[in-house]
C-alpha cells in the first residue's frame, strides 16, 4: 500500500500543465523593483514577528520569492508594488516565526492531529494541481487544542508536489460521515482565513464544499464576508457527488476519493500515508534545492527551473 500512496503523489501521465506565460510590460517593471528590494546587498528581516534580531534571506526564502510568487502577490494587491513588498515581507517573517521550512519538525508537530486522516494531500487534477482534502467530521482533536498550522502544513506539502508551472491547488471540504467532535471554533477559522488571504494569495484554483449540514452552512455564511471576491469565484457548493465538476474537467473521476464521489478506494492508513508524504516531500525538496543551487542564487527566478516533472518521477521510483 505504501507504494500506492507514493504513486499518487506524482502527477499522472496526461496532465495538461499550464503553458509558460511571460509577465506583461507593466508586471515586468514591478517585478524588477521587487527583485531589487529583496535582492539588495545587506537586505535583512526579523527572525520572528515582533523580534529585534534580523538575518539575511536563506536559499529557501529566495526560492519562495520566485517570479510566480511576485505575480501572485501583485495580483492580490491589484498591482500595488509597495503593498506587494510589504505583504511579502510580512509573509517571510510569519514563515520564519512558524518554522515553515523545517518540514520534519512541522511533520512531528502536526502528526498527532493527522491520525484520523482529517486533512490529506492526494492525487492531482487534470491540470496537474495537487488535491487537498479536508474531512472536518474526522477531527478528534479537542476544540481548545486545534490550531491553524495543521491545514497550513498540508498546503505547504501540496506546494512541494507542484511541478511544471503549477502554482495552485484544488481543495475539497467534505462533511460526510458521523461527526467525531465539536465543530472548529470561529477564532481558529478566522485565523486560517487570515493566513491564507495574507500569505497564500492566488494559491487556490478551486474550492469544493460537499455534504454541508445546515450548521456548517450557517457558519460559512458567517465567514463569507471575510472571503475576498476573487476567492469567492473559485468556490463550488457541490450537491451531486462531484459529477458536474468531473464533467467540467476540473477533477478526474479515477483520482478522486470514493467518499467524495470518485472511483479511488483508498481507506486511510496513517502510518503508510504519512511516511510516503513526508519522505516524498523531503526528497522532492532536496532535488529542488540542488537545481536551484545550480543556477544563480537570487530572488525572482522561475519555479520551473527547479520544480520539474521528471524530478517527481525519479523521486517516485526511489520511494516506491
N, C-alpha and C positions, 0 to 999 in steps of 0.2 A: 504493500500500500504506500510506503514512503516514496517509492519511485513514482507512483501515480500522482501523489501530491506535488512532487517536484516538477513533473512534466506539465502540470497546469500553471506553473509559474514562469513559463516562457510563452511568447506569442505563437499561436498555431500558424501553420502554413496557410497562406491565402489572405492574411490580414491586409487591409488597404490602408497603409500608413500615410499620414499627411505629407503632401509634397513640401519641399523647402520653399519658403516664402521670404523674399527679400523685404526688409523694412522699407517703408516709404521714405521719401526725401526728408520729410518732417521728422519721422521717427529716428532716422539716422543721425540727424543733428542733435536730437535729445539724448540718444544713446551715447553719442560721443561725449557729451557733457557729463553724463552719469559715470561713464568709464573714467573720465579724467578725475572725477571726485573720489571714487573708490580706489583708483589706481595711483593716486598721488603719493609721492615719496613721503614717508612718515605718517601715513594715514593710520589712525588707531581708533578703537571703540572700547567702551566699558566692557568688562568681562561678565557683568551681570546687571540686571535692572536696578538702578539706584546705587550701583557701585562706583567707586572712585578710580580703581585700578583700570588701566587701559592697555590693550595689546593690539598688535597688527593682525591683519587677516590671515587665517590659515589657508592652506591649499583647498580644503573642502569648502571653505567660505567663498573662495574665488570661484569654485565650481558652481556654488549656489548662485553667485552673481553672474549668471550666464546672459547671453543675448536674449534668450527666451524669457528669463525671469524679468529682465528690464522691460520687455514688451508687455508682459502680463501686468506688471505694476503700473506701467504707463497707461494701459487700458483702464485699470481700476481708478486711476486719478484723472481720467479724461485728458491725458496728455500734459498734466501739470508736472513739469520736471522737478521743481523744488519740492513739491509734495511727494513725488515718487522717491526722491533721495531720502527725505525724512522718513517715509514708511519703510524703505529698505534698511535704513539704519536701525529703526525700531525692531524690525524683523530679525536682524542679525543679533541684536542684544538679547532679544527674547530667546532665540535659538541657543545662544550661549547660556542663558540662565537655566534652561531646562535640559542642557546637555544633549541636544538633538543629534549631534554627530557621534555620540558614544552609543552605538547600536546595541552592543552586548549589555551595557548597564541598563539601557532602556528596556531591553527584552526581559532581563531579570526582574525589573521593577514591575513590568506590565503583565508578566506571565500568570501570576495568581488570578488575575481578573479574566484571563483568556481561556480557562479550562473548560468552560461550557460552550465555547465557540460563539460567543455573543457578537464578536466582530472578527472578520477574516478577509484576507485578500486572496482571491482565487479566480483564475481564468481571465479572459480578455474579451472585449467587444470586437465586432468585425473590423473596427478601425484601430485595433491594437491598444486600446485603452484598458488598463487593469480594472477589474471589477472588485469593488469593496462592498462586502455585505455587513449589514448591521441587523442583529436579531435582538431587539430590546427585551423581549419576553424571556430570553435565556439568561438575563442578568441576575446573578445571585449575590453580587456584592452588596453589603449593607448600604443603604442610601447615604448615610453620613460618611462613608469611605469612598464613594465614587468620585472619579477625577476625569477631567477633560483629556489628560495626556494619553489615555489608552486609545482613544479614537485617533489622536494625532500620530501615535506610533504606527498605526495601520496605514494611515495616509502616507507617512514617510516611507514605509516599506513598498507601497504602491509606486511611489516616485522612484525608488531603486529599480523597480521592474519595468520602467518605461524605456523604450528604445525607438530609434529611427524617427525622431522629431515629435513623438507623443509627449504632451505636457499636461494632460488632464485625465481624470478618472470617471468611471460610471459608479455611482453609489446607489445601493439598493437597501431600503429600510423596510424590513418585513416584520410585521407584528403578529403573525400567526402563532398558534400554539398557546399552551397554558402559561400565563404569567407566573414567574417563579419568585417575584419580589415586587416591591413597590416601584412605581414609575420614578424615573430620574427627576431630581428637583429642578425647578425653574432656574436656580442660580447656576447649576452645572451646565444646563442647556444654553444659557446666556453666555457662559464662558466659552463653550465650544463655538458658538456662532461668532463671537468676537474674534477668537483666534483665527478661525477660517477666513473671516472677512478681512482682517487686518494683515495676516501673514501668509495666506494662501489664496490670493485673488486669482480668478480665472483658472483654478485647478479642477473645477467641476465641469464635466461635459454634460452629464445627465444625472439627475437625482430622481429615483423612483420610490414612491411610497406604496406599500401593499398591505392589505388587510387591516386598514385603520379602524380601531374601535372608536366609539364616539368620544371617549375621554381624551384619547390621543389627538383626535381631530380638533377638539376644543383647544388642546394645548398648542397645536400647530397654529391655529387661528390667533392665539395669544402671541406667539413668537413671530408670526408672519410680518408684522410691521417692521421688525428688526432686520429682515432679509432684504438685501439690495435688489433693485429691479432687474439687473442682469441675471442674477441667480434665479429669481422667480420664473424667468422664461425657460429655464433649464429643468424645471420640476415637473414630473408627471405623477398624477394620482391614479394608480393602476387598479382597476376593479375586475379585470378578467385574466388574471394569472399571466400577465406579460404578453398575451397574444398579439395585441396591437403593436407593442414595442418590437417584438420579434419580426412581425410582418414589415414594419417600417425599416428594418435593417439595423436597428440600434443595439440589438442583442442577438447572440447566437443560441438557438434552442439547445444545441448539443452541449454547450459550455455553461449553460445556466443551471444553477442548482435546482433539483426537483421540487423542493419546498417553495421555490419562487416561480414555478411554472415551467421549468426546463426539463431536460432529459438526464441531467447529470446527477446520478445517485451516489452521493459521497457522504455517508454518515460521518459526523465529525469525530476524529480520533486525535485527541490533543497532542500527545507525545509525538506522533508521526508528523502531523501537520506543522507543529511549532518548530521541530528540528529542520524540516525541509525549508520552511520560510526563512528562518534565521540564517541557516547555512547558505542558502541560495543568495540572499541579500548581501551577506558578508563577502562571499566570493565575487558577486557582481561588483560591489563597491571596490574591492581590491583591484580588479582589472580596470575599472573606470579610473581609479587613481593612477595606474600605470600609463594609461592612454593620455590622461591629462598632463602628466609629467613629461611625456614625450614631446609635447608642444610647448609653446611659450606660457609661462606661469603668470597669467594675468586675468583680470575680470573681463567680461564681455564676450568671451568665446562662445561658440555654438555648442550646445549639448550633443549635437550629432557627432562631434569629434570623439566623444568618449562613451556615449550611450548607443551602442551598436547591436544590431540584431545577431550578427554572427557570434558576438561575445556571449549573448544569452544562451545560444545553442551549445557552445563549448562548456559553459558552466553546467548546463543540464546534464551533459554526458558525464561530468565528474560527480555530480550529486547523486544521480540515479545509480 
